[in-house]
């Protein structure tokens, strides 16, 4: 499966074929991507904090 994203003229777009048409994301799609990214960042921060706590407790 092919998937690509690119900013074109300041607008985030995607396509599903290597030579396919670029399709702009809708505001709703962008909101969903933003929320998912925030959730993933939060998960990663929690994992890093847990690893730091473990490392500090081992010293």
C-alpha positions in Angstrom: 0.0 0.0 0.0 1.3 3.4 -0.9 0.7 6.6 1.1 2.4 10.0 1.0 1.9 13.4 2.6 3.2 16.7 1.5 2.6 20.4 2.2 1.7 22.0 -1.1 1.2 25.8 -1.1 0.9 25.8 2.7 -1.8 23.0 2.7 -1.2 19.5 4.0 -2.2 17.0 1.3 -2.0 13.2 0.9 -2.2 10.7 -1.9 -2.6 6.9 -2.2 -0.8 6.3 -5.5 2.8 7.3 -6.4 1.5 9.4 -9.3 -2.0 10.1 -7.8 -3.6 13.4 -7.3 -2.8 15.3 -4.1 -5.9 15.6 -1.9 -6.0 18.3 0.7 -6.9 17.2 4.2 -10.2 18.5 5.6 -10.3 20.6 8.8 -11.8 17.5 10.5 -9.0 15.2 9.3 -6.4 17.7 10.5 -8.1 18.0 13.9 -8.0 14.2 14.2 -4.3 14.1 13.2 -3.6 16.8 15.8 -5.4 15.0 18.6 -3.7 11.7 17.8 -0.3 13.4 17.7 -1.0 15.0 21.1 -2.0 11.7 22.6 1.1 10.0 21.2 3.4 12.8 22.6 1.7 12.3 26.0 2.3 8.6 25.9 6.0 9.1 25.0 6.5 11.6 27.7 5.0 9.2 30.2 7.3 6.4 29.0 10.4 8.7 29.3 9.4 9.8 32.8 8.9 6.1 33.8 12.4 5.2 32.4 13.9 8.1 34.3 12.3 7.0 37.5 13.6 3.5 37.1 17.1 4.7 36.2 17.2 7.0 39.3 16.0 4.3 41.6 18.7 1.9 40.4 21.5 4.4 41.4 
